[in-house]
Amino acid sequence: MDISAFEKNYLHIPSPIIELFDPLWNEQNIRIFFKRDDLIHPTVSGNKWRKLKEYIRIAQDNPKKGIISFGGAYSNHLYALAYVGQMLPISCIGLIRGEELDSESNPYLSQMKAMGMELCFIDRENYRRKNIPDQFDLDDYWIIPEGGYSSQGIDGMKALVDEIQQFLAPDFLISAVGTGTTILGLAKYSNVNTLGVLCLNNEKEIEEHLHELRLDLPKLHLTKDYIFGKYASRPTELIEFCETFENQHNIPIEPTYTGKMMYGVYDLLKKKYFPEGSTLVCIHTGGIK
């Protein structure tokens, strides 16, 4: 099965765009739309498919033994890759952080194994260095960086921008920022202000990506005001916000990525950060509650 057939038969692409309503922004004559990439697929949800797509295309057009990628014990990225590899099919190897683990350590790992992914558990130092075990000849595999970050992952966001711009002409595109792949792709392929809400303290890393890729993105803006301490922290204030948002809009959001983004959007609206009359598109990049 090629990518086009996979998208047509299994994925909800283009994903829906819906408008959100609230007196907070209605009184500022601002319109907010939500790009529901979380509805693309139960497993390959959010930005996971966007980041994987170009790699899968390359792997299909230039076959090797398979694909190798990295992730932790609960990696959504590896879980999505395992599913795609099973469906297409493409042999996939997951290099998992933590030599003390095995395929029965949690349901994620056991399901990835059941989907046909070969799991290889490596110690944290080798994982940090992204050392691939000698048993794998690098010439035989396509390597996808941790979380799908790469120029190919960034290029996968072009389709996301196209889907939005075919629907409306926003003044701002807004996304949570993890590896930076999504927000850099939005900024590269659109000609509007892009606001990235950092979900971990990696602003310097994002700036290094810009330098390495020689990207000049004058309309890219990052805010680190909504990290809430450590990555994946779940303070009561943030949890309560996510619950209130879901009750109001009937859209589930999680506190690690999309919840932080929308908390930031609400706070910036209260501070009148966005010019009156602006149209905002916020990207629901998926994630697990």
Secondary structure, 3 states (H helix, E strand, C coil): CCHHHHHHHHCCCCCCEEEECCHHHHCCCCEEEEECHHHCCCCCCCHHHHHHHHHHHHHHHCCCCEEEEEECCCCHHHHHHHHHHHHCCCCEEEEEECCCCCCCCCHHHHHHHHCCCEEEEECHHHHHCCCCCCCCCHHHEEEECHHHCCHHHHHCCHHHHHHHHCCCCCCEEEEEECCCHHHHHHHHHCCCEEEEEECCCCHHHHHHHHHHCCCCCCCEEEECCCCCCCCCCCCHHHHHHHHHHHHHHCCCCCCCCHHHHHHHHHHHHHCCCCCCCCEEEEECCCCCC
